[in-house]
Amino acid sequence: MSQCPYINLLGLDTYVNGMPYAELAKIRAAGSMVKMDDPENGVPYWAVVKRDALDYVSQNPTLFSSNEQGPFPTEVPPGQEEINQIMLDNFIIAMDPPKHMKYRKVVRDAFTPKAVGEMEPWLRQHAKDIIDRVAARGECEFVEEVAAELPLMAILEILGVPQKDRKQFFSWTNIMAFADDPDIATSLEEAQAASFEVIAYAMALAAEQRKNPTSTAVQALLNGEVEGEKMSEELFA
């Protein structure tokens, strides 16, 4: 493991012209896990660039915790540590094993090959509709109008969220995931505010799904148990 001076893998400008394969090869030549500088955030990080190191990190969550400081390379402002930790404790992408697997198992029936296969006609029709909407114009904002549309629509459909709300969810998720990108969010506080809006929406959705169940995934969350405790008491109380 050694210091690598070549590029910043977390910088968006690194990928403007496609994947920098030549530079990535140089980084891998320096080791399986390489220390990198991040001039944008000022926080150095270790890049895991080979399979052996990736396996080691995945198999040792007590050493490489997502829950301890979060899965994203951001610094928490002083005074925000407690609220940030509450958020991390309840985000599945920030849960470490074995907790992560316990929560994942609750919704696995909603994502079996059979369940996903039954969505194929729906997905094909919406994929066609997405292309038809932009093809006649001859131009579009590709990420928002094409690349992000179908995955977002599919996730919301699985969760029983009305498709009319997808633009709002697109905004919320971008703000939460890219709080350090000045083009999307201006502060960690804004990202936290978006998180609380999503939580409030989820609570209203849960109440509606209790009355009129339409989503297998949400029903699994409402009725699922982890270590004898209902998940709905934690997530939707």
C-alpha positions as a Python dict, from the first residue, in 0.01 Angstrom:
ca = {
    (1, 'M'): (0, 0, 0),
    (2, 'S'): (142, 335, -102),
    (3, 'Q'): (53, 692, -181),
    (4, 'C'): (-79, 738, -537),
    (5, 'P'): (-38, 1083, -698),
    (6, 'Y'): (-219, 1019, -1025),
    (7, 'I'): (-589, 1112, -1017),
    (8, 'N'): (-875, 1159, -774),
    (9, 'L'): (-1117, 868, -821),
    (10, 'L'): (-1393, 1058, -640),
    (11, 'G'): (-1370, 1364, -865),
    (12, 'L'): (-1645, 1385, -1127),
    (13, 'D'): (-1410, 1555, -1374),
    (14, 'T'): (-1206, 1234, -1381),
    (15, 'Y'): (-1481, 1066, -1586),
    (16, 'V'): (-1577, 1348, -1825),
    (17, 'N'): (-1409, 1175, -2119),
    (18, 'G'): (-1498, 819, -2018),
    (19, 'M'): (-1327, 569, -1790),
    (20, 'P'): (-960, 660, -1735),
    (21, 'Y'): (-834, 305, -1793),
    (22, 'A'): (-468, 400, -1831),
    (23, 'E'): (-467, 587, -1500),
    (24, 'L'): (-658, 308, -1327),
    (25, 'A'): (-390, 64, -1444),
    (26, 'K'): (-125, 285, -1283),
    (27, 'I'): (-318, 288, -956),
    (28, 'R'): (-354, -93, -955),
    (29, 'A'): (18, -123, -1020),
    (30, 'A'): (76, 65, -694),
    (31, 'G'): (-106, -199, -485),
    (32, 'S'): (-435, -360, -395),
    (33, 'M'): (-534, -77, -162),
    (34, 'V'): (-393, 264, -246),
    (35, 'K'): (-398, 586, -43),
    (36, 'M'): (-541, 877, -243),
    (37, 'D'): (-568, 1249, -187),
    (38, 'D'): (-898, 1428, -244),
    (39, 'P'): (-824, 1794, -320),
    (40, 'E'): (-1198, 1871, -343),
    (41, 'N'): (-1292, 1761, 9),
    (42, 'G'): (-947, 1768, 165),
    (43, 'V'): (-1005, 1421, 313),
    (44, 'P'): (-762, 1148, 201),
    (45, 'Y'): (-902, 800, 142),
    (46, 'W'): (-797, 445, 59),
    (47, 'A'): (-903, 315, -283),
    (48, 'V'): (-967, -60, -297),
    (49, 'V'): (-865, -145, -653),
    (50, 'K'): (-803, -523, -660),
    (51, 'R'): (-1016, -828, -587),
    (52, 'D'): (-807, -955, -297),
    (53, 'A'): (-847, -629, -108),
    (54, 'L'): (-1216, -604, -195),
    (55, 'D'): (-1277, -954, -56),
    (56, 'Y'): (-1086, -867, 262),
    (57, 'V'): (-1286, -548, 316),
    (58, 'S'): (-1617, -726, 253),
    (59, 'Q'): (-1531, -1007, 495),
    (60, 'N'): (-1417, -782, 780),
    (61, 'P'): (-1697, -535, 860),
    (62, 'T'): (-1565, -467, 1208),
    (63, 'L'): (-1251, -317, 1052),
    (64, 'F'): (-1422, -157, 751),
    (65, 'S'): (-1754, -33, 889),
    (66, 'S'): (-2014, 149, 682),
    (67, 'N'): (-2205, 232, 998),
    (68, 'E'): (-1916, 386, 1190),
    (69, 'Q'): (-1872, 693, 970),
    (70, 'G'): (-2108, 629, 680),
    (71, 'P'): (-2069, 486, 330),
    (72, 'F'): (-1992, 823, 169),
    (73, 'P'): (-1659, 1013, 192),
    (74, 'T'): (-1790, 1323, 369),
    (75, 'E'): (-1696, 1498, 689),
    (76, 'V'): (-1972, 1559, 947),
    (77, 'P'): (-1983, 1920, 1073),
    (78, 'P'): (-1926, 1968, 1449),
    (79, 'G'): (-2249, 1936, 1643),
    (80, 'Q'): (-2413, 1716, 1380),
    (81, 'E'): (-2260, 1385, 1492),
    (82, 'E'): (-2561, 1255, 1688),
    (83, 'I'): (-2825, 1322, 1421),
    (84, 'N'): (-2593, 1188, 1153),
    (85, 'Q'): (-2546, 864, 1347),
    (86, 'I'): (-2923, 822, 1389),
    (87, 'M'): (-2958, 846, 1012),
    (88, 'L'): (-2675, 597, 953),
    (89, 'D'): (-2826, 349, 1199),
    (90, 'N'): (-3147, 342, 993),
    (91, 'F'): (-3006, 343, 637),
    (92, 'I'): (-2971, -11, 505),
    (93, 'I'): (-2670, 88, 291),
    (94, 'A'): (-2496, 199, 611),
    (95, 'M'): (-2572, -118, 808),
    (96, 'D'): (-2290, -365, 873),
    (97, 'P'): (-2332, -745, 884),
    (98, 'P'): (-2507, -925, 1045),
    (99, 'K'): (-2765, -645, 1091),
    (100, 'H'): (-2768, -570, 719),
    (101, 'M'): (-2859, -926, 622),
    (102, 'K'): (-3137, -946, 881),
    (103, 'Y'): (-3310, -644, 731),
    (104, 'R'): (-3241, -755, 373),
    (105, 'K'): (-3410, -1091, 431),
    (106, 'V'): (-3735, -919, 526),
    (107, 'V'): (-3799, -795, 170),
    (108, 'R'): (-3629, -1070, -31),
    (109, 'D'): (-3960, -1225, -146),
    (110, 'A'): (-4039, -902, -331),
    (111, 'F'): (-3724, -942, -539),
    (112, 'T'): (-3725, -1309, -637),
    (113, 'P'): (-3660, -1391, -1006),
    (114, 'K'): (-4032, -1471, -1044),
    (115, 'A'): (-4143, -1141, -888),
    (116, 'V'): (-3899, -939, -1099),
    (117, 'G'): (-3988, -1139, -1413),
    (118, 'E'): (-4354, -1049, -1372),
    (119, 'M'): (-4258, -683, -1413),
    (120, 'E'): (-4100, -736, -1757),
    (121, 'P'): (-4404, -632, -1969),
    (122, 'W'): (-4449, -321, -1754),
    (123, 'L'): (-4078, -234, -1782),
    (124, 'R'): (-4072, -286, -2158),
    (125, 'Q'): (-4372, -62, -2214),
    (126, 'H'): (-4230, 218, -1999),
    (127, 'A'): (-3889, 188, -2165),
    (128, 'K'): (-4061, 238, -2501),
    (129, 'D'): (-4259, 534, -2366),
    (130, 'I'): (-3941, 699, -2234),
    (131, 'I'): (-3769, 676, -2572),
    (132, 'D'): (-4082, 792, -2758),
    (133, 'R'): (-4105, 1103, -2538),
    (134, 'V'): (-3756, 1225, -2628),
    (135, 'A'): (-3706, 1083, -2979),
    (136, 'A'): (-3939, 1328, -3150),
    (137, 'R'): (-3750, 1625, -3000),
    (138, 'G'): (-3415, 1504, -3128),
    (139, 'E'): (-3242, 1607, -2803),
    (140, 'C'): (-3280, 1562, -2430),
    (141, 'E'): (-3111, 1585, -2091),
    (142, 'F'): (-3002, 1220, -2106),
    (143, 'V'): (-2939, 1142, -1739),
    (144, 'E'): (-3265, 1283, -1603),
    (145, 'E'): (-3496, 1211, -1898),
    (146, 'V'): (-3364, 869, -2004),
    (147, 'A'): (-3100, 698, -1787),
    (148, 'A'): (-3262, 776, -1451),
    (149, 'E'): (-3624, 736, -1556),
    (150, 'L'): (-3676, 359, -1578),
    (151, 'P'): (-3482, 259, -1262),
    (152, 'L'): (-3664, 529, -1067),
    (153, 'M'): (-4003, 428, -1205),
    (154, 'A'): (-3935, 62, -1125),
    (155, 'I'): (-3830, 131, -766),
    (156, 'L'): (-4133, 351, -702),
    (157, 'E'): (-4364, 92, -859),
    (158, 'I'): (-4223, -179, -630),
    (159, 'L'): (-4277, 48, -328),
    (160, 'G'): (-4629, 150, -428),
    (161, 'V'): (-4534, 516, -478),
    (162, 'P'): (-4743, 703, -739),
    (163, 'Q'): (-4544, 771, -1056),
    (164, 'K'): (-4649, 1136, -1045),
    (165, 'D'): (-4417, 1179, -745),
    (166, 'R'): (-4105, 1050, -921),
    (167, 'K'): (-3958, 1395, -999),
    (168, 'Q'): (-3974, 1483, -631),
    (169, 'F'): (-3802, 1154, -540),
    (170, 'F'): (-3537, 1216, -805),
    (171, 'S'): (-3461, 1550, -639),
    (172, 'W'): (-3461, 1411, -285),
    (173, 'T'): (-3232, 1117, -364),
    (174, 'N'): (-2984, 1336, -553),
    (175, 'I'): (-2966, 1581, -263),
    (176, 'M'): (-2912, 1300, -11),
    (177, 'A'): (-2655, 1110, -217),
    (178, 'F'): (-2458, 1409, -346),
    (179, 'A'): (-2464, 1651, -55),
    (180, 'D'): (-2104, 1749, -127),
    (181, 'D'): (-2175, 1841, -492),
    (182, 'P'): (-2246, 2217, -515),
    (183, 'D'): (-2445, 2164, -837),
    (184, 'I'): (-2705, 1965, -641),
    (185, 'A'): (-2691, 2053, -271),
    (186, 'T'): (-2535, 2337, -79),
    (187, 'S'): (-2485, 2175, 260),
    (188, 'L'): (-2517, 1864, 473),
    (189, 'E'): (-2813, 2033, 642),
    (190, 'E'): (-2998, 2039, 310),
    (191, 'A'): (-2930, 1668, 264),
    (192, 'Q'): (-3061, 1598, 614),
    (193, 'A'): (-3373, 1803, 542),
    (194, 'A'): (-3434, 1596, 228),
    (195, 'S'): (-3390, 1279, 435),
    (196, 'F'): (-3655, 1389, 682),
    (197, 'E'): (-3893, 1472, 395),
    (198, 'V'): (-3845, 1120, 260),
    (199, 'I'): (-3911, 977, 608),
    (200, 'A'): (-4231, 1182, 640),
    (201, 'Y'): (-4342, 1062, 295),
    (202, 'A'): (-4264, 701, 394),
    (203, 'M'): (-4477, 732, 708),
    (204, 'A'): (-4772, 860, 503),
    (205, 'L'): (-4715, 584, 246),
    (206, 'A'): (-4712, 322, 521),
    (207, 'A'): (-5042, 448, 657),
    (208, 'E'): (-5197, 432, 309),
    (209, 'Q'): (-5054, 83, 246),
    (210, 'R'): (-5205, -40, 572),
    (211, 'K'): (-5548, 66, 445),
    (212, 'N'): (-5504, -23, 77),
    (213, 'P'): (-5216, -269, 31),
    (214, 'T'): (-5069, -269, -321),
    (215, 'S'): (-4697, -323, -262),
    (216, 'T'): (-4547, -659, -164),
    (217, 'A'): (-4226, -485, -54),
    (218, 'V'): (-4402, -237, 174),
    (219, 'Q'): (-4621, -511, 322),
    (220, 'A'): (-4304, -705, 400),
    (221, 'L'): (-4164, -401, 578),
    (222, 'L'): (-4485, -338, 769),
    (223, 'N'): (-4523, -700, 880),
    (224, 'G'): (-4158, -807, 895),
    (225, 'E'): (-3972, -879, 1217),
    (226, 'V'): (-3605, -852, 1309),
    (227, 'E'): (-3506, -1037, 1625),
    (228, 'G'): (-3869, -1055, 1736),
    (229, 'E'): (-3937, -683, 1691),
    (230, 'K'): (-4164, -554, 1417),
    (231, 'M'): (-3980, -338, 1168),
    (232, 'S'): (-4282, -111, 1135),
    (233, 'E'): (-4239, -7, 1497),
    (234, 'E'): (-3889, 117, 1416),
    (235, 'L'): (-3946, 258, 1068),
    (236, 'F'): (-4307, 375, 1054),
    (237, 'A'): (-4420, 439, 1411),
}
